[in-house]
Amino acid sequence: TNLMTSKNSISAYYFPTTPFLIDDDPDFSKGCLSYFENRPMPFTFTNPAEAINFLKKSYSSALPIDHYMITNNKTKYEHSAMEFDIFSLHQISHNPRRFAEIAVIFADYSMPRLTGVDFFKQLSPSAFKKVLLTGQATKEEGINAFNAKIIDQFIEKQSKLDDHINPVFNMLEKNYFIYRSSNIIHSLAKDKTSAIGEVQFERLFYKVLNENKIVEYYLVSKSGCFLMFDFSGTPSWIIIKSEDDMAYYQQSAKDNDAPISIQNKLKSQEYVLFLYSPQDDDAPHDQWDQYLHKATLLQGDKNKFYYTY
């Protein structure tokens, strides 16, 4: 799946989710299943009441809610509450239920006892992205629901659904993760030591995703480092640090009598230091060489940054 869209905002995490389809015509639902590309098998319902009961009573998201909120608690540089919470986000990747996450719901407008619009009204407020499937006679209802912000998109069932379902799903799925992680992203966009919010970094980020077939990623530091996985589950990292970070590590190496070779690499700014975990934070400075990676300069609006993939 190509994750690039016209608005390249970065979410704090992303992984493939499961589509959700509600339509009283089982034959139409069965036909729709073949349209979804590279996705878990969609949830399908023909009864709106059963679908609402499932979403409200049985379903639970794999994503954090409040305990990853950014705080202004500035303690030790790499150990602030903010840094700890961000690093913890990668633990989502250990949750086997994450691929059953529901981000986008498709609902037919014309259903007995409950229209698709009324169905979505019963789910408000929620983070789900909502797509109404309309016929020729109900297209105006879709327009009105979109303008009233009850739904996020509508698709005419007479159109070529296989041409529209995946682009709409991919766009709204991405927006779902942007919305769910907006507290983190908005806070970091104001931090001059973070590459989050930098247009240049967003371009680099999506270039890396598409060139390396990345299907899952998690923010692991406030500077903008990400743990990533491709389709086979192979991990990789985008590593990026601000000039302030570089100066901090350079001074730390000097103060702790790191070998001159390590000090010189940090001083040259041709290498970026990346400590992979809180356990690595305790690594002796004379072992930092294994955490140094050849770096490239990225000039941002807030700061200078140094990155590698």
N, C-alpha and C positions, 0 to 999 in steps of 0.2 A: 504494500500500500504506500502510495506517495503521500507523505505527511505535509508537503508544502501546500499552503493556501495563500490567498491574496493578502491575508493579515498574518504575519509571521510571529505573533506573540508566542512566547515559550511558556508552557505549563511546568509545574514543579515535578510532574510525573506523567507517564503515559504508558498504557498497555492495551492490547486488543480487548474489546468488550463484546458482549453478546447482544445482538439486535433483539428487539421485542416487537411482535406484530399482533395486533388485534383486529380481526375481521370475521364477520359472521358467516362468510362463505369459505368453507374448508378447502374447496378446490382452488380458490384464488390464493389462499394462504400457502397451500402446497406449491403452487407455481412460483410464488415469490421467493421461496427458500433457495431456489437455484440461482437467484440473482445476486445474492450476497457473496462477495469474493473474500477468500482467506479469513473467514470468520468462524467462531464457534457456532454450533447449530442454534438458530434463533429460538427464543421463547415464543410460542404461538398460542393464542386463545381465540375462541369463537364467541365466548360469552363475556360481555363487558363487566358484569358484576363479579365474575370469578377472577378476571384480570385485576380489577381494583383490589379485591380481597388479597390476592397474592402480593401485589406491590406494597400494600399498606401493612399487611400482617405477617407475611412469610419471608419477604425479600429483605436482605440487609446488605449494605454496601461494604466493600472491602477497604474503602478509603477512610482516613482519619477525619474527624470532624473538628473538634475544638482544641485538642491537646497539641496540635502542631502550630498553633497561632504564634506569630512572631512577637517577641517581647523586646523591650529596650534595655534588658538587663545586660550591661556591658561589664563582664568580669574578665578573666584571663582571655587573651586574644583568641585562641582556638577552642576555648571551652565555655563560651557564653551560652546562656540558655538558648539563644537563637541558633547557634552553631550546632548544639546537641540535637535540638529538635529537627533541624534540616537533615542532619546525617541519619537520623532515625527513619526518614522517609523510605530509604531503600529496603527497609524491612517488609514493605508491601510486597516486594518481589518474592518473599518466602511464603506468601499466602496463596495456597492452591485455589482459593475461591475467586481470585482477582479476575480471571477470564470470564466469570459469570456475572461480572459487573454490568449493570444496565445503564447505558448512557443515552441512547436514542430509542424512542418509542414511536412506532408507526401505527396509526389507527384509522380505520375506514370511517368516513363520515356517516354513511347510511347504514345504521344498524338498528334492529328493533329495540324499542324501549329506551335506548340511550344513543344519541348521536355521538360522533367522534368528538365534536366540540364539547358536549356535556361531559363526556368521559374525561377529557383533559382538564376541564374545570374542577372535577373532583380530585385531581392530582395536584392542584395548586394550593399553596406554593410548594415547589419541589425543584431539584436540580436537573431532573430529566429534561432532555431536549425532545421536543414534540413535533411530529410530522403528521399532517392530516392528509389522508388519501381521498381525493374527491372525484366525482363524476362530472360530466358536462353540466348537469342540472345543479350541482352543488359547488361549482367552482367559486361562485360569488361568496358562498358561506366560508370557503377557505380564505379568500381575500379579507373578508371582514374579521375572521378569527386571527389572522396574521396581524392586521392593523390594530386589533385590540390586545395584542401581545399574549393571546391565549396559547398560540402555537408559535413555533420557530420557523416552520416552512410548510408548504403544501405541495403535493404532487398530484397531477391529474392521472387517474387510472387508465384513461384512454391513450395517454402518451406512452412512449417506449420506456417502461419502468426499468428495464435492465440498463438503460442509458442514464437514468437519473438516480436510482436508489443508492448506488455506491458513492458517487460524488457528494450527495446530500448527507449520507451517513458519515463519511469521513470528515466533512467539514464540521458537522454538529458534534461528533464525538470529540474532536479536538477542542471545540468550544466548551464542551462539558468539563474537560480536564482543566482548561484555563479558568473556568468559573470556580471549580472546586478548590483550586490552589491559589486563588486571586489574593488572599490575605498575605501569603508568602511573597508572591511575585511583586505586588504593589509596594511592599515594604522594602524589598531588595532593590527595586528600581530607583529608590530614593537614596540608596547607599552608594557613595562614590567608589567604594572598594569592590563593588559587585558589578560583573559584566551583564547581569540581568537588566534589561531595559535598553541596552545598547543595540542600535540597529545593526551595526557591523557584526556584533556577536550573533544576533539572530540569523543573519545571512550565513555566517560560518556554521552555526548550529544545524540548520536545515540542509546545508550542503553535505555535512558529515553524515546526517541521517540517511539521506538519499543515496549517497555514494557507497555506504557500507550496509545498506539494507537493514537498518535498525528498526526494530518493531516494538521496543520497550525501553524506557529510560527513567532515571530517578535523579533528582538533584541531591548532591551529597555535601555541598559546602556553600556558604553564602557568597563566595566569590564567583560561583557559577560552574563548578565542576559537576559532571554528570557521570553516573554509572549507566552503561547501555548494554543491551543484549540484541543480537541479531536473531534471525528466524530459527537458527539451530541452538540458541541459548548461549552462544559464546559471548563472554563479557568483554567490554572495552570501556575506555574512559575518555571524555573530553576533560582536559586539565587546563584551567585558566586562573591566573592570579594577577592582582593589580600591582602597580608599581609600589604601593604602600606595603603589600604583602612581601614583595621581593626585598624591600629594604628591611623589613622586620626579620626575615630569615637570614639575611646577610649579617645583621647585627647580632642575632642569636648565635650564629656560627662563630663569629668573632669572640663574643663574650664567653662561649663555652669551649674555646680552644680547639675548634674543629681543624682538621688538617688544612694546610695552606691550599692544597689543590681544590678542596671543597669551597673554601672561602673565595678563591679566585673565580671559580665557575659561577658562584652566586653573584659576585661583584660584576662579572662581565654581562649579566642579564641575558646570556645566551642559553641559560638553563633555568628551568622552573622546578621548584621543589613541590612534591605532592606526597603527603603522608596519608596513606590509604584508609586508616582507621584510627580510632582513639588509642588503640594499642600501639600503633606506629608512632603516635605522638611522643611516646616515651623512649623511642629508639635513641641510643647515644649519638651525639653529633658526629663522632668519627665514623659512623655507619651511614651517614646521610647520602653518600655517593649513590647508593642503590635507589634512592628516591628522587634523583635528579634526572630530568628529561630535557632533551634539546628543545628549545622554545622559539616561537615566532612572535614578533611584535604585532599587536593589534591596537591601533590608535582609536580610542573611544572618545565620546564627548565628555564623559565624567572623569576619565583617567586613562593612563596607558595600561595595557594589559599584555600578558605574555601567556601563550597557549601552546598546547600540543594535543594530538589525538593518539 
